[in-house]
Amino acid sequence: MEPIFPVDKWTLEGERSLNKHRYNLTDATEYSEHERHIDSILASCDVSNTTGAIRTVAILATTFQFATSHISKVTDHIIKNVAIYNEWSVRLDKANSVCNFLRVRKLHELVEGLIKAFEEYSTDDCHPYFEHKSKLVQLRDELRFKHTHFLGFRRQPYAYTYQVYGIAASVRQYRDAVLPELHSWAVSLRELVLVFDDVGKYSRSITLGIVKRFPPGSPKRHEAIIRLDQEGRAARASVYKELKSESGCNMIVHDEWKRSHRHSTVSSPGCILIDLCPVQTTMNETNKRCRFETAHVTMDIFSPKCHDLSYLRSNWEGYRFYFCPRRFPPPYDANKIWDCESFNHLRWYIKHCSEKGDSPVYYNGGKGGLTRRFLCTRKTSAGKGCKYGFSVSCDMLHGYYIISRTLSSHNEHNCRGSLYDLCQQAGVDCLR
């Protein structure tokens, strides 16, 4: 599948600035390559057809994610280094300018184009894109009336706060007023990035999103389910079953109707099945393509497949396994990666999937840092703690992921009842 971002004009330094968790003084006060990168990203958008329009929605969502994270990192640096900015006021002016880099007129033009692209679906309440036009109209209006969000913190009312209470107070006021709303635009746009498989079959989340437009038990809901079945989008029996068995957290566990992992029908004992999207993070030495991690992020990240964690370390070296950013959107503040609603949902999801696979893990936390560890709860036959575990990390563009090298090998998952334990008892190779 085509990458979300074109990177042919990018530099490695510029890409690293997109993914940094925190800024230094240079990042916070100097225009860098990321501004040129954003321009090239927006220039690549195509709203002339539905496929291009959905990719454009994904681009805009990620652009707003970066903008919010970028402003958060600039203002965070100012608040933590007030003395530097008090000593040299020109630095504060530069930092303010660095916050004002998005091309609002271009964004507005793209949203107008998206509204036209999705207009034909606005009368079909059984189509996944039925609500796209109305939601994009709302975003367009907000962009029109709130473009001052991108003008920085040297304007009113923040300038008055600066005069009375100082730099830190005015910058905090700006952060609190602007960033939550900017981030909500990124989250709202991601919800519109709906990707179908090659035969046009809808995922669980898309199917239920359509069905739940109609009241429970209503003729309209029944008619919608029948239509989806007749069009080959989702089987009627499966839809009714899914509606009855929704989790207590109101979260879909495996989004694809047909699992794509190694054991297609029945999982092996002790296997953790999780929806993930593999993304290559190293240069392909065969054809020398792409030094950039971002180049390997495709639209597949919004439609992850079910993977068995038991096989990821040995078969996918040099990959990150991303959770869907639509379901688990990354925060904009690097200080709240592990203290936000999205990560709380992800913790529940990992715990639920591990228990469902009869291989329960617990959240082992971590002090500071950029990773969090999950470990097996069970004991080995020798009464020792099982060493199986994996780490979750987060980047500020695409969200949470598992790094393949942090996964324990299959023979470390040797607690009682695990696949390795059962294979050892039977004298067979568990990877066969």
C-alpha positions as CSV (number, residue, x, y, z in Angstrom):
1,M,0.0,0.0,0.0
2,E,1.1,3.6,-0.8
3,P,3.0,5.4,2.1
4,I,1.0,8.1,3.8
5,F,3.8,10.7,3.4
6,P,6.1,11.4,0.5
7,V,9.7,11.6,1.7
8,D,11.7,12.1,-1.4
9,K,12.6,15.7,-0.4
10,W,13.1,15.0,3.3
11,T,16.2,15.1,5.4
12,L,17.0,12.7,8.3
13,E,17.4,15.7,10.6
14,G,13.9,17.0,9.6
15,E,12.3,13.6,10.1
16,R,13.8,13.3,13.6
17,S,12.4,16.7,14.5
18,L,8.9,15.3,13.6
19,N,9.3,12.4,16.0
20,K,11.2,14.0,18.9
21,H,9.6,13.8,22.3
22,R,11.2,17.0,23.6
23,Y,12.9,20.0,22.1
24,N,16.2,21.7,22.9
25,L,16.8,25.5,22.5
26,T,17.5,25.2,18.8
27,D,14.4,23.2,18.1
28,A,12.3,25.7,20.1
29,T,13.6,28.9,18.5
30,E,14.8,28.1,15.0
31,Y,12.8,27.2,11.9
32,S,13.9,23.7,10.9
33,E,13.3,21.2,8.2
34,H,10.0,20.2,9.6
35,E,8.3,23.3,8.1
36,R,9.4,22.3,4.6
37,H,8.3,18.8,5.2
38,I,4.8,19.9,6.2
39,D,4.6,21.9,3.0
40,S,5.7,18.9,0.9
41,I,3.1,16.7,2.7
42,L,0.2,19.1,2.1
43,A,1.3,19.6,-1.5
44,S,1.0,15.8,-2.1
45,C,-2.7,15.7,-1.1
46,D,-5.2,14.7,-3.7
47,V,-8.9,15.2,-3.3
48,S,-10.0,14.4,-6.8
49,N,-11.1,10.8,-5.9
50,T,-12.3,8.9,-2.9
51,T,-9.0,7.0,-2.4
52,G,-6.9,10.1,-2.5
53,A,-9.4,11.9,-0.3
54,I,-9.1,9.2,2.5
55,R,-5.3,9.5,2.3
56,T,-5.7,13.3,2.5
57,V,-7.8,12.9,5.7
58,A,-5.0,10.7,7.2
59,I,-2.4,13.3,6.2
60,L,-4.4,16.2,7.7
61,A,-5.0,14.1,10.9
62,T,-1.3,13.5,11.3
63,T,-0.4,17.1,10.4
64,F,-2.7,18.4,13.2
65,Q,-1.1,15.8,15.5
66,F,2.3,17.1,14.7
67,A,1.2,20.7,15.0
68,T,-0.2,20.1,18.4
69,S,2.8,18.1,19.6
70,H,5.2,20.7,18.1
71,I,3.5,23.6,19.9
72,S,3.4,21.6,23.1
73,K,7.2,20.9,22.9
74,V,8.0,24.5,22.2
75,T,5.9,25.9,25.1
76,D,7.2,23.1,27.4
77,H,10.8,24.2,26.7
78,I,9.9,27.9,27.5
79,I,8.2,27.0,30.8
80,K,11.1,24.9,31.9
81,N,13.7,27.5,30.9
82,V,12.1,30.8,31.7
83,A,15.5,32.4,32.7
84,I,16.9,31.9,29.2
85,Y,13.9,33.6,27.6
86,N,13.9,36.4,30.2
87,E,17.5,37.1,29.5
88,W,17.1,37.3,25.7
89,S,13.6,38.5,24.7
90,V,14.4,37.9,21.0
91,R,14.4,34.2,21.8
92,L,10.8,34.4,23.0
93,D,9.9,36.2,19.8
94,K,11.5,33.4,17.8
95,A,9.8,30.7,19.8
96,N,6.5,32.4,19.2
97,S,7.2,32.5,15.4
98,V,8.1,28.8,15.5
99,C,4.6,28.1,16.8
100,N,3.1,29.8,13.7
101,F,4.1,27.6,10.8
102,L,0.9,25.9,9.5
103,R,-0.5,27.1,6.2
104,V,-4.1,27.7,7.4
105,R,-5.3,28.8,3.9
106,K,-4.0,25.6,2.4
107,L,-5.6,23.5,5.1
108,H,-8.9,25.3,4.5
109,E,-8.7,24.6,0.7
110,L,-8.0,20.9,1.3
111,V,-11.0,20.6,3.7
112,E,-13.2,22.3,1.1
113,G,-12.0,19.7,-1.4
114,L,-12.7,16.9,0.9
115,I,-16.3,18.1,1.5
116,K,-16.9,17.9,-2.2
117,A,-15.3,14.5,-2.5
118,F,-17.6,12.9,0.1
119,E,-20.7,14.8,-0.8
120,E,-22.1,11.9,-2.9
121,Y,-22.2,9.7,0.2
122,S,-24.1,12.1,2.4
123,T,-27.5,10.7,1.3
124,D,-26.7,7.0,1.9
125,D,-27.0,6.3,5.6
126,C,-25.6,2.7,5.1
127,H,-22.3,3.9,3.6
128,P,-19.2,4.3,5.9
129,Y,-18.7,7.8,4.5
130,F,-22.2,9.0,5.3
131,E,-21.2,11.3,8.1
132,H,-17.9,12.5,6.5
133,K,-19.3,15.6,4.8
134,S,-21.1,17.0,7.9
135,K,-18.0,16.4,10.1
136,L,-15.7,18.0,7.6
137,V,-18.1,21.0,7.4
138,Q,-17.8,21.4,11.1
139,L,-14.0,21.3,10.9
140,R,-14.0,23.8,8.1
141,D,-16.0,26.3,10.1
142,E,-13.8,25.8,13.1
143,L,-10.7,26.4,11.0
144,R,-12.3,29.6,9.6
145,F,-13.1,31.1,13.0
146,K,-10.2,29.8,15.1
147,H,-7.3,30.3,12.8
148,T,-5.8,32.6,15.5
149,H,-4.8,29.4,17.3
150,F,-1.8,29.3,15.0
151,L,-0.7,32.9,15.6
152,G,1.3,32.2,18.8
153,F,1.2,33.5,22.3
154,R,2.4,37.1,21.8
155,R,-1.2,38.3,21.1
156,Q,-4.1,39.1,23.4
157,P,-5.2,37.9,25.9
158,Y,-1.8,36.2,26.4
159,A,0.2,39.4,26.0
160,Y,-1.7,40.9,28.9
161,T,-1.0,37.9,31.1
162,Y,2.7,38.2,30.1
163,Q,2.8,41.8,31.2
164,V,1.2,41.1,34.6
165,Y,2.3,37.6,35.5
166,G,5.3,36.8,33.3
167,I,6.3,34.4,30.6
168,A,5.4,31.1,32.2
169,A,1.9,32.1,33.1
170,S,1.1,33.5,29.6
171,V,2.5,30.4,27.9
172,R,0.6,28.1,30.1
173,Q,-2.6,30.0,29.4
174,Y,-1.9,29.7,25.7
175,R,-1.3,25.9,26.0
176,D,-4.4,25.3,28.0
177,A,-6.6,27.4,25.6
178,V,-5.2,26.1,22.3
179,L,-3.8,22.6,22.4
180,P,-6.8,20.5,23.6
181,E,-8.9,21.9,20.7
182,L,-6.2,21.4,18.1
183,H,-5.6,17.9,19.3
184,S,-9.4,17.2,19.1
185,W,-9.2,18.0,15.3
186,A,-6.5,15.3,14.9
187,V,-8.6,12.8,16.8
188,S,-11.8,13.6,14.9
189,L,-10.0,13.4,11.5
190,R,-8.5,10.0,12.4
191,E,-12.0,8.6,13.0
192,L,-12.8,9.4,9.4
193,V,-9.9,7.3,8.0
194,L,-11.8,4.1,7.2
195,V,-9.9,1.5,5.1
196,F,-11.5,-1.4,3.4
197,D,-9.9,-4.7,2.3
198,D,-9.3,-5.7,-1.3
199,V,-12.8,-7.2,-1.8
200,G,-14.6,-4.3,-0.1
201,K,-15.5,-6.2,3.1
202,Y,-16.0,-4.0,6.1
203,S,-14.2,-4.4,9.4
204,R,-16.1,-4.9,12.6
205,S,-15.6,-1.3,13.7
206,I,-16.9,0.0,10.3
207,T,-19.8,-2.4,10.3
208,L,-20.9,-1.6,13.8
209,G,-20.5,2.1,13.2
210,I,-23.0,1.9,10.4
211,V,-25.5,-0.3,12.3
212,K,-25.4,1.8,15.4
213,R,-26.7,4.8,13.5
214,F,-30.1,3.3,14.0
215,P,-31.9,2.6,17.3
216,P,-31.6,-0.9,18.7
217,G,-34.4,-3.2,17.6
218,S,-35.6,-0.7,15.0
219,P,-36.7,-1.8,11.4
220,K,-34.0,0.6,10.0
221,R,-31.2,-1.3,11.9
222,H,-32.5,-4.6,10.7
223,E,-32.7,-3.3,7.1
224,A,-29.2,-2.0,7.4
225,I,-27.8,-5.4,8.5
226,I,-29.6,-7.2,5.7
227,R,-28.3,-4.7,3.2
228,L,-24.7,-5.2,4.4
229,D,-25.1,-8.9,4.2
230,Q,-26.6,-8.8,0.6
231,E,-23.8,-6.5,-0.6
232,G,-21.1,-8.9,0.9
233,R,-19.9,-6.3,3.4
234,A,-20.5,-8.3,6.6
235,A,-22.4,-11.5,7.3
236,R,-25.7,-11.0,9.0
237,A,-25.2,-13.6,11.7
238,S,-21.8,-12.3,12.6
239,V,-23.1,-8.7,13.0
240,Y,-25.9,-9.9,15.4
241,K,-23.4,-11.9,17.3
242,E,-21.0,-9.0,17.6
243,L,-23.8,-6.7,18.9
244,K,-24.6,-9.2,21.6
245,S,-21.0,-9.8,22.7
246,E,-19.5,-6.3,22.9
247,S,-16.9,-6.0,25.7
248,G,-17.6,-4.1,28.9
249,C,-15.1,-1.4,27.8
250,N,-17.2,-1.1,24.6
251,M,-14.1,-1.9,22.6
252,I,-13.7,-4.2,19.6
253,V,-10.9,-6.8,20.3
254,H,-10.1,-8.1,16.8
255,D,-11.4,-5.7,14.1
256,E,-11.1,-8.0,11.1
257,W,-13.9,-10.6,10.8
258,K,-11.3,-13.2,9.5
259,R,-8.1,-13.4,11.5
260,S,-4.9,-13.2,9.6
261,H,-2.6,-14.8,12.1
262,R,-0.9,-18.1,11.7
263,H,-3.7,-20.1,13.5
264,S,-6.7,-18.9,11.5
265,T,-9.4,-20.7,13.4
266,V,-8.2,-21.9,16.8
267,S,-5.4,-20.2,18.7
268,S,-2.7,-22.3,20.4
269,P,-2.5,-22.4,24.2
270,G,-0.7,-19.4,25.6
271,C,-0.9,-17.2,22.5
272,I,-1.7,-13.5,22.7
273,L,-3.5,-12.3,19.6
274,I,-3.5,-8.6,19.1
275,D,-4.4,-6.2,16.2
276,L,-1.2,-4.7,15.0
277,C,0.4,-3.1,11.9
278,P,4.0,-4.0,11.1
279,V,6.1,-0.9,10.1
280,Q,9.7,-1.4,8.9
281,T,12.2,0.9,10.8
282,T,15.5,0.1,9.1
283,M,16.8,0.5,5.5
284,N,16.0,-2.3,3.1
285,E,19.5,-3.5,2.3
286,T,18.3,-5.3,-0.8
287,N,17.1,-2.4,-2.9
288,K,18.5,0.5,-0.7
289,R,15.1,2.1,-0.4
290,C,14.1,4.6,2.3
291,R,16.3,5.7,5.1
292,F,13.2,7.2,6.7
293,E,11.0,5.4,9.2
294,T,8.0,7.5,8.1
295,A,8.3,6.2,4.5
296,H,7.2,2.8,5.7
297,V,4.0,4.0,7.4
298,T,1.1,3.2,5.0
299,M,-2.7,3.4,5.2
300,D,-2.5,-0.1,6.7
301,I,-1.8,1.5,10.0
302,F,-5.5,2.3,10.2
303,S,-6.5,-1.2,9.4
304,P,-4.3,-3.5,11.4
305,K,-4.4,-7.3,11.2
306,C,-4.5,-9.9,14.0
307,H,-1.0,-11.1,14.9
308,D,0.3,-13.7,17.4
309,L,2.9,-12.2,19.6
310,S,4.7,-15.6,19.8
311,Y,6.0,-15.3,16.3
312,L,6.9,-11.6,16.0
313,R,10.4,-11.6,17.3
314,S,11.7,-14.3,15.1
315,N,9.9,-13.4,11.9
316,W,9.8,-9.6,12.0
317,E,13.2,-8.3,13.1
318,G,13.7,-4.6,12.7
319,Y,10.0,-3.8,12.8
320,R,7.6,-1.8,15.0
321,F,4.1,-3.1,15.5
322,Y,1.8,-0.2,15.7
323,F,-1.6,-0.2,17.4
324,C,-4.3,1.6,15.3
325,P,-4.0,5.3,16.0
326,R,-7.7,5.7,15.4
327,R,-8.5,3.4,18.3
328,F,-5.5,4.5,20.5
329,P,-4.7,8.1,19.5
330,P,-1.3,9.4,20.8
331,P,-1.4,12.4,23.2
332,Y,0.2,15.7,22.2
333,D,2.1,16.1,25.4
334,A,5.1,13.9,25.8
335,N,4.8,14.2,29.6
336,K,1.4,12.5,29.5
337,I,2.1,9.5,27.2
338,W,1.6,7.1,30.1
339,D,-1.0,9.2,31.9
340,C,-3.9,9.6,29.5
341,E,-7.2,8.0,28.5
342,S,-5.8,6.5,25.4
343,F,-3.0,4.5,27.2
344,N,-5.5,3.4,29.8
345,H,-7.7,1.9,27.0
346,L,-4.6,0.3,25.6
347,R,-3.7,-1.3,28.9
348,W,-7.2,-2.7,29.2
349,Y,-6.9,-4.0,25.6
350,I,-3.6,-5.8,26.1
351,K,-4.7,-7.3,29.4
352,H,-8.0,-8.5,27.8
353,C,-6.2,-10.0,24.8
354,S,-3.7,-11.8,27.0
355,E,-6.5,-13.2,29.2
356,K,-8.5,-14.3,26.2
357,G,-5.4,-16.2,24.9
358,D,-5.0,-17.9,28.3
359,S,-1.7,-16.1,28.7
360,P,-2.4,-13.2,31.1
361,V,0.1,-10.4,31.4
362,Y,0.2,-7.5,33.9
363,Y,1.3,-3.9,33.5
364,N,4.8,-3.6,35.1
365,G,4.9,0.2,34.7
366,G,8.2,2.0,34.6
367,K,9.8,5.1,36.1
368,G,10.0,7.9,33.5
369,G,11.5,6.9,30.2
370,L,9.7,6.2,26.9
371,T,8.7,2.5,27.3
372,R,6.4,0.5,29.6
373,R,6.7,-3.2,30.2
374,F,4.1,-5.9,30.3
375,L,5.1,-9.3,31.9
376,C,3.5,-12.7,32.2
377,T,1.7,-13.3,35.5
378,R,2.3,-17.1,35.7
379,K,4.9,-19.4,37.2
380,T,7.0,-22.0,35.5
381,S,6.9,-25.7,36.3
382,A,9.8,-25.1,38.6
383,G,7.9,-22.4,40.5
384,K,9.8,-19.5,39.1
385,G,8.4,-16.4,37.6
386,C,7.9,-16.6,33.8
387,K,10.3,-14.2,32.0
388,Y,8.0,-13.6,29.0
389,G,7.2,-9.9,28.4
390,F,7.3,-7.1,25.9
391,S,7.6,-3.3,25.9
392,V,5.2,-0.6,24.6
393,S,6.6,2.7,23.3
394,C,5.1,5.7,21.7
395,D,6.0,8.2,19.0
396,M,4.4,11.6,18.8
397,L,3.0,11.1,15.2
398,H,1.5,7.7,14.9
399,G,1.1,6.5,18.5
400,Y,1.8,3.4,20.5
401,Y,3.7,0.4,19.3
402,I,5.6,-2.8,20.3
403,I,9.2,-3.1,19.3
404,S,10.0,-6.6,18.1
405,R,13.4,-6.8,19.9
406,T,11.7,-6.2,23.2
407,L,9.6,-9.3,22.9
408,S,10.8,-12.3,24.8
409,S,11.6,-15.4,22.7
410,H,9.1,-18.3,22.6
411,N,11.3,-20.4,24.9
412,E,11.2,-17.8,27.6
413,H,7.4,-18.1,27.6
414,N,7.7,-21.3,29.5
415,C,5.1,-21.0,32.2
416,R,2.7,-23.8,33.0
417,G,0.1,-24.2,30.2
418,S,2.1,-22.1,27.6
419,L,2.6,-23.4,24.1
420,Y,6.3,-24.0,24.8
421,D,5.5,-25.9,28.0
422,L,3.0,-28.2,26.3
423,C,5.4,-28.8,23.3
424,Q,8.2,-29.7,25.7
425,Q,5.9,-32.2,27.4
426,A,5.0,-33.7,24.0
427,G,8.6,-33.6,22.8
428,V,7.8,-31.5,19.6
429,D,9.1,-28.3,18.2
430,C,6.6,-25.6,19.1
431,L,7.5,-23.5,16.1
432,R,6.9,-26.2,13.6
